[in-house]
Amino acid sequence: PDRNVTITAYSYFEDEEGYWHRDDKATKNVSLVAPPEVYAGTISRMELEYDEARAAIPAYNIPQGQRGLVHIWGRNDMSTSQKLGISWRVKDPDGTVVEEYSDWQAFLTGPGEEHEFIGGRFDLDKVGTYTIFVGLVMNFDDPEYVDTYPGDLCAVAAEGVGMELKAGWNAVVYKGKAQLVEEAFASIMSYLDPESAVYYWDSLTGAYVIPVTDTFMVPYRAYWIKVTQDCTWTYGAEATAPSSVYLYAGWNNLVPWCGEAIPPAEAFAPILSYLST
């Protein structure tokens, strides 16, 4: 706390016989001011909720027409309990503000602990990139920003193609466009083990694991996908189904992508002479 200190100084002199005598006295009042407290906090997590699914911000391939809900976590990086505040502004692809939110928590957040802020719902009805500015604030009496995030909130796809996945392994047919694996799985990335969660069957080499970085998903290929909980996987626009597929000698794992039942003799007529009996 601020304190006033009084400093009193005395001066002495020594006479010829070696005796000391007080000569003068002075008093000074000094005001000591405590150094200003340095506030420290971090935006520790950001998620976008839509259609009962969640994705880390920035999120990708969000189906058009969903209702968005922003979740932001702030962390107290100080050694004392503090009150955290938040503010954010969401803009659609045209730059129109679709949500403004600000709030202070009712109580205090302990050192190293987090507090979650939840905004209001807004429409994700335009194709393109939504942006957000987030500011974490502290010091209720004289608020100041301690961390900010100005960037993308999500990318909304023209068509919300996807599927429901169950916890554990799922055999699926990927009907999305050719895109990087990390983009295709952005909506469920937090539920995947990036080392061993995605496989496809290679007719030449057998099962092949797909690293969830720097590789492409192939439209209408069969995949095995492992997730930690039930979730909705959305991956953007649907690709056009191929009218033919290349076959290797031996066994081939085929994907039934036709929309109607076709007699086997008709479906395999072009390669009937190559089929093994």
N, C-alpha and C positions, 0 to 999 in steps of 0.2 A: 504493500500500500504506500501511497504518498506520505512522506514524513518531513517535518521541519527540524533541522538540527542547528543548535547554537554552538559556535566554536569560540572559545575564549583563549587568547594568547597573552603571555606575560613575557617581559624582557627584564634581564638582570645585568648588573655590572659588578666587577670586582675592584675593591679599593686597594691602596698600596700595602695594606696590612693583610691582604688575602681574604677579606670578608666580602660576601656577596650581598648586594642590595637590590630590591625590586625597583625597576626604573619606570616601566610603563605597562599599561594593560589595554587590550583592545578586544572588542566582542563583535562577532559577525554571525548573522543569521543566514543559514544556507537551506534552501528548499531542495530536497531530494525527490525526484520523480521516478516512479517505477518504469522500467522500459516497457514499451507497448507490447502486448501479447501477440505473438505470431500465430495466426490460425492456419491449420493444415488439415486438409481432407481430400478424398479421392472419389471420383465417380468409378465405383468398383465393378458394376455390372449394368448392362442395358439389354432389355428384351422387348420384343414386339409380340403381343398376343393377337391372334386372329382366328376366328372359327374354332375356338377351343384348342388351337395349336400355338406353340411358341417358337420363336427363332431369335438368335442373338442379333443385335443391331451392329452393323448394317445387315439386313435380311434380303434375300433374293427370291425371285420366282414366286412372289405372293400372288395368289389368284385375284383377279379383278373382281370388285364387288364385295369384298370382305369388309368387316368393321374392325378397325385397329384399336389397340389399347396398349399404351406405353408403360413399361415398368422400369424404374431407375433405382439403383441402390447407391447410397452414399456411405462412405466409410470415414469414421473419425480417426485421424492420424495423430491426435494429440494425446498427452499423458493424463488429461483431465476429461471428465464427461462434458459433452457439448450438445447444444441444440443445433440440428441440421435443417437447412432450408433448401428448396429446389425451385427452379423455374425452367420451362422449356417452351419452345414454339415450333410447331410442325407446319411445313408448307408443302403443297401438292406440286406436281410437275410444272404447273403454270405459274408457280410462285405465290399462289393464294394461301393465306394462313387458314388452316383447317382445325388447329387446336392450339390454345394458349393455356398454360397451367402453371401455377405457383402455389407453394404451401410451405409451412413450417411444421415440423413434427411437434406433437403435443408435449412430449417429455424430453428426456436427454438420451444421447447415445454414448455408451461407455468407450473408453480407449480401445482402439482396434476393432470396434464393433460396427455393424452395418445397420442402416435403416432403409426400408423400401418405400418408395413413393409410387403411387398408381394414379394415372390421370383419368381422363374421360374418353369415351369411345368416339371415333370419327370414321368417316367413310374413306375407303381405299378404292375409289371408283374410277380413277384415271390411270391409264397405262403410262408407265415411266417411273422416274425416280422421285421419291418423296425425301425431303431433307428435314433435319432437326437441329436446333441449337439448344444445348442443355447447359445450365449453370448451377453448380453446387455452391451454396452460400453458408456462411457461419457468422457469428456475432449478431445476435438478434437486434440489439440496440443500434448498431451501425453496420448493417450487412455488407459483406465483402465476398467476392468470388474467390473460392479456393481451388476450383477445377472447372474446366469447361470442355464440351464436345461440340464442335460445329462440323457437321458432316451428313452423310447419307443415312436416312432412316431405313428405307427399303426400296426395292425395285418391284413394281407391280407388272405382272405378265398379262398379255392380252387374253389368254385362256388359262384357266387354272386346272391343268391336267395333273392327276396324281392318283393316289390310292391309299387305303388304310393298311397299316402294317401292325402285326401282333408282336408282342415281346418274344424274342428268340429269333430263329431263322425263318425267313419267308422266301418262297420261290415266286418270282415275279417276272413279268414281261415289261421291259422299259419301252414305253411308247412316246417318250419325249424326243425332242430334237437332239442332234449331236451337240454336246456341250461338255465342258470340263467337269470331271467328277465332283470337284468341290462346289461347283455351281449347282449341279443337279441335286446334290444332297444338302444344300445350304439349309433347307427348312428343317432337317432332322439331324444335322451334324452333331449336335450335343448328345444324341442317342446312339451314335456309332462308335465302334472301336476302329480307329483309322488304320490299325495294323492288320486286322483280319476280319472285317465286317462285310466285305463285298467280294463275291466270286462270280465268275461266269465259266461256262463249260467250253473249253477249246477242243474241237474235234481231233486235233493233232497231238496236243500235249496233255489233255485232260483238264481237270479243274484248275483254274488260274485265279490267283488273288489279285484284286485291283487296288493299288494304293490310292488313297483318297487325295491325291495331289497330282497335277500335271498330266493326267490321262483323260481320255474322252469316253463318254458313254456312247454306245452304239444303238441307234434306234431299232426297236423290235428284237433286241437280243434278250435271251433269258438270263437272269441273274439270281444269285442267292444273296440275301441281305439280312444281316443280324442287327436287331435293335434292342435296347435295354428296357423299353416299355412300349405299350401300345401308342401309336402316333399316326398322324396324317402326313403323308409324304407328297408334297407338291413340287413339280419340276418344270412348269411353264407350258409352252405351246406343244401340241401333239404333232408328231412327224407323220408324213404320208407313208402308209404301209407299202412295202415293196411288192412288186408283182412277181418276182422271182428271187431265188436264193442259190448261192453256189454250194455244191455238195462235194465233199471229199470222199475218196474210196474208203469203204468201211462204214462204221456207225456215225450218224450225225444227229445231234440234238436239235430238233426243229421247234419253232415257235408257231402256234396256231393263231395267226393274226387275222384270218378272214372273218367277216362278220356274219356268215351264214354257213349252215351245214352243207358240205359237198361230199358226194360219194367218193371213196378212196380211188376207184378206177378213173374217175374224172380228174381228181386232184393230181394224181401221179401219172396221167396219160403221157406228158412230154418225156418222162424218164422211165416208162414202164419197162423198156428193154434193158435198163441198167439195174433194176431192182433184184436183189438176191432173194431166192426162195429157200 
